[in-house]
């Protein structure tokens, strides 16, 4: 049960992913992953209204001014390296080309 499959909502276009669970167990409390993490800003209004008591108008003002958002602003795409390049540069020791199949993801 250490590796758990988590299905993401269709709009996130991630499919089902294998994630690391917890390396321990408790006798009376299930500790499985309940679902994917929230999207960026998903709970903004819930927290601002439910905890701080803000009304819709105040939340609208915060969104309009850019103080809160549902997506990052000024986003730049980070540079990426292939798995082979990561091995060549010493950032990974080894890559098993069949790891996805062994974990039961993507085929």
Backbone bond lengths (Angstrom), bond angles and torsions (degrees), N, CA, C in turn:
res aa  C-N    CA-C-N  psi(-1)  N-CA   C-N-CA  omega(-1)  CA-C   N-CA-C  phi
1 X - - - 1.439 - - 1.516 114.01 -
2 X 1.337 118.76 6.35 1.461 120.37 -178.23 1.523 111.37 -70.74
3 X 1.329 117.63 -38.76 1.454 121.14 176.00 1.519 107.88 -95.35
4 X 1.334 116.09 126.87 1.455 121.00 -177.34 1.519 109.88 -123.48
5 X 1.320 116.29 139.58 1.458 120.96 176.43 1.521 108.81 -88.43
6 X 1.326 115.55 131.44 1.468 122.11 179.51 1.519 108.01 -122.92
7 X 1.322 116.05 124.39 1.461 121.16 178.54 1.525 109.04 -93.24
8 X 1.319 115.74 127.04 1.453 122.14 179.92 1.524 109.88 -92.68
9 X 1.336 117.69 152.48 1.467 120.35 176.22 1.529 111.06 -59.09
10 X 1.320 116.77 149.72 1.468 121.90 -177.49 1.528 112.84 -55.22
11 X 1.346 117.65 -38.34 1.461 120.07 -176.61 1.530 112.94 -66.51
12 X 1.325 118.05 -17.10 1.462 120.27 178.50 1.520 112.32 -87.49
13 X 1.333 117.65 -9.42 1.466 123.90 173.33 1.527 112.68 52.34
14 X 1.336 116.69 42.38 1.466 121.14 179.91 1.524 112.39 -117.01
15 X 1.327 117.30 -10.68 1.453 119.89 179.66 1.518 112.18 66.71
16 X 1.315 115.09 -143.76 1.465 121.76 177.17 1.517 107.94 -105.36
17 X 1.300 117.31 132.19 1.465 122.96 -179.32 1.519 110.45 -121.46
18 X 1.304 115.81 149.99 1.460 121.16 173.88 1.521 107.70 -92.59
19 X 1.320 115.95 128.31 1.462 121.09 -179.02 1.525 109.73 -124.92
20 X 1.311 114.81 155.61 1.458 119.93 176.91 1.515 109.76 -77.09
21 X 1.307 115.99 127.82 1.455 121.23 175.71 1.521 109.62 -86.53
22 X 1.297 115.94 -161.99 1.465 120.47 179.88 1.527 110.13 -89.03
23 X 1.322 117.27 139.86 1.462 119.92 -178.35 1.526 113.32 -82.38
24 X 1.310 118.17 15.85 1.463 122.18 178.24 1.521 108.70 -138.56
25 X 1.293 116.15 169.14 1.460 120.32 174.86 1.518 109.08 -138.63
26 X 1.306 115.81 154.41 1.452 122.57 176.63 1.520 107.51 -116.42
27 X 1.313 117.10 144.13 1.458 119.91 -173.76 1.526 113.65 -68.09
28 X 1.314 118.35 -28.51 1.468 119.64 -174.80 1.520 114.50 -120.44
29 X 1.305 117.09 9.43 1.462 119.28 -178.21 1.524 110.13 -136.42
30 X 1.333 117.98 116.59 1.466 119.28 176.06 1.529 109.96 -69.09
31 X 1.318 116.03 138.63 1.459 120.27 -176.30 1.521 112.51 -120.94
32 X 1.319 117.47 26.54 1.457 118.28 -179.55 1.530 111.01 -74.29
33 X 1.309 114.94 158.92 1.458 121.07 178.34 1.520 107.81 -70.95
34 X 1.305 117.02 127.81 1.466 121.39 -175.10 1.524 113.19 -87.02
35 X 1.304 117.40 -18.24 1.456 120.99 179.75 1.512 110.12 165.26
36 X 1.315 117.02 179.65 1.463 120.07 179.90 1.520 111.60 -68.63
37 X 1.309 115.79 159.31 1.453 120.51 176.37 1.523 111.12 -66.45
38 X 1.301 117.59 162.96 1.467 120.42 -178.69 1.526 111.48 -68.78
39 X 1.310 115.05 157.32 1.454 120.20 174.89 1.534 108.92 -78.03
40 X 1.289 116.11 167.25 1.460 122.53 -179.17 1.529 109.47 -58.44
41 X 1.310 117.04 120.45 1.464 122.08 176.52 1.517 115.33 74.85
42 X 1.334 117.48 8.11 1.466 120.64 -175.24 1.524 113.17 -56.32
43 X 1.302 118.30 -34.53 1.463 121.10 -175.36 1.526 113.82 -106.53
44 X 1.330 117.74 16.03 1.471 120.71 -178.20 1.529 112.18 -52.18
45 X 1.303 116.04 -58.07 1.473 119.39 -176.26 1.525 111.96 -66.85
46 X 1.302 117.36 -39.47 1.463 120.86 179.11 1.533 110.34 -56.95
47 X 1.322 116.32 -43.59 1.466 119.99 -179.66 1.527 112.07 -74.31
48 X 1.315 116.40 -46.52 1.463 119.47 -178.07 1.525 112.28 -64.57
49 X 1.319 116.74 -39.04 1.457 119.72 -178.79 1.521 111.72 -84.39
50 X 1.315 117.06 -42.72 1.454 120.48 -175.90 1.509 114.43 -74.14
51 X 1.326 117.02 -35.28 1.468 120.20 -176.98 1.522 111.47 -99.95
52 X 1.326 116.62 -45.20 1.471 120.01 -176.37 1.521 113.31 -93.07
53 X 1.319 116.90 -12.39 1.457 120.24 176.90 1.520 115.12 77.15
54 X 1.344 117.74 19.33 1.467 120.00 178.57 1.524 109.59 -67.58
55 X 1.326 116.89 148.59 1.455 120.62 175.63 1.539 109.44 -93.91
56 X 1.343 115.92 175.48 1.469 120.15 -178.23 1.521 112.19 -59.07
57 X 1.309 117.29 -40.03 1.472 121.03 -178.13 1.525 111.21 -61.99
58 X 1.318 116.18 -42.91 1.466 118.99 -179.48 1.531 110.44 -67.65
59 X 1.322 117.87 -39.73 1.460 120.82 176.86 1.523 110.55 -64.36
60 X 1.339 117.34 -40.31 1.464 121.31 176.94 1.527 110.49 -60.36
61 X 1.320 117.55 -42.35 1.466 121.50 178.05 1.525 111.45 -62.48
62 X 1.321 116.88 -42.11 1.465 120.71 178.97 1.524 110.82 -63.78
63 X 1.327 117.07 -39.72 1.466 120.47 177.10 1.520 111.33 -66.96
64 X 1.328 116.62 -44.57 1.462 120.75 -178.70 1.526 111.93 -62.90
65 X 1.320 116.79 -34.08 1.469 120.14 -179.16 1.525 112.82 -84.62
66 X 1.340 117.14 -6.00 1.459 120.30 178.38 1.511 114.69 85.08
67 X 1.322 117.44 6.97 1.461 120.07 179.78 1.530 111.01 -70.80
68 X 1.335 116.42 -38.74 1.456 120.52 171.96 1.525 107.84 -121.36
69 X 1.327 116.33 155.40 1.459 120.32 -177.95 1.523 109.34 -155.71
70 X 1.323 115.34 165.81 1.456 119.64 175.83 1.531 111.58 -109.37
71 X 1.337 115.53 7.98 1.454 120.69 172.64 1.523 108.16 -156.27
72 X 1.315 117.07 150.52 1.473 119.74 -178.88 1.526 111.15 -63.72
73 X 1.309 115.72 149.01 1.461 120.85 174.22 1.520 108.03 -108.47
74 X 1.312 116.40 157.93 1.468 122.40 -178.47 1.525 111.33 54.24
75 X 1.326 115.66 39.79 1.455 120.69 -177.97 1.518 110.68 -78.14
76 X 1.321 116.94 133.94 1.454 121.88 173.00 1.526 107.86 -119.98
77 X 1.300 116.20 143.06 1.451 120.92 -179.73 1.524 109.18 -74.68
78 X 1.339 117.49 125.56 1.457 119.52 179.34 1.525 111.31 -71.73
79 X 1.297 115.66 151.42 1.462 120.65 175.68 1.526 108.69 -67.25
80 X 1.312 116.43 141.94 1.458 120.12 179.36 1.520 109.92 -125.06
81 X 1.313 114.96 155.93 1.459 121.45 176.42 1.516 108.11 -122.78
82 X 1.305 116.10 149.49 1.455 119.62 174.77 1.530 108.56 -71.28
83 X 1.319 115.66 161.82 1.470 118.92 177.84 1.521 110.76 -60.70
84 X 1.336 117.66 -37.69 1.468 120.58 178.46 1.528 111.15 -63.37
85 X 1.332 116.97 -40.78 1.469 120.35 178.00 1.528 111.10 -66.62
86 X 1.328 117.29 -37.03 1.465 120.02 177.35 1.522 110.80 -62.32
87 X 1.327 117.57 -37.66 1.471 120.92 176.47 1.523 109.74 -67.96
88 X 1.336 116.72 -46.20 1.468 120.99 -179.43 1.528 111.87 -59.04
89 X 1.331 117.33 -36.86 1.461 121.77 -179.05 1.518 113.53 -85.94
90 X 1.324 117.27 2.15 1.454 120.73 176.83 1.518 114.92 80.03
91 X 1.318 118.04 10.45 1.467 120.14 178.77 1.519 111.62 -81.50
92 X 1.326 116.91 -25.68 1.455 122.85 172.23 1.520 107.31 -125.33
93 X 1.324 116.40 145.84 1.456 119.78 178.92 1.524 111.12 -80.43
94 X 1.339 116.83 -36.41 1.451 120.32 -173.60 1.521 108.40 -163.90
95 X 1.320 116.68 150.01 1.459 121.87 174.47 1.520 108.08 -127.98
96 X 1.309 115.68 124.74 1.455 121.10 175.66 1.527 107.28 -86.66
97 X 1.332 118.52 114.35 1.460 120.13 -176.63 1.531 113.58 -64.39
98 X 1.308 117.57 -13.64 1.463 121.30 -179.91 1.526 112.60 -105.09
99 X 1.344 117.35 15.99 1.459 119.95 -174.56 1.524 112.62 -61.49
100 X 1.330 117.79 -36.73 1.463 119.22 -178.82 1.521 111.20 -64.54
101 X 1.316 116.88 -42.20 1.454 119.84 177.90 1.511 112.55 -65.99
102 X 1.327 117.10 -38.28 1.469 121.00 179.30 1.527 111.56 -66.97
103 X 1.323 117.19 -31.52 1.458 120.78 178.06 1.524 112.09 -87.10
104 X 1.315 116.69 -8.54 1.461 119.98 179.28 1.514 114.01 80.23
105 X 1.338 116.31 28.10 1.468 119.35 178.31 1.524 109.25 -118.10
106 X 1.302 115.34 144.88 1.464 124.91 177.27 1.522 114.00 56.89
107 X 1.271 119.01 13.76 1.455 118.13 173.77 1.449 112.11 123.54
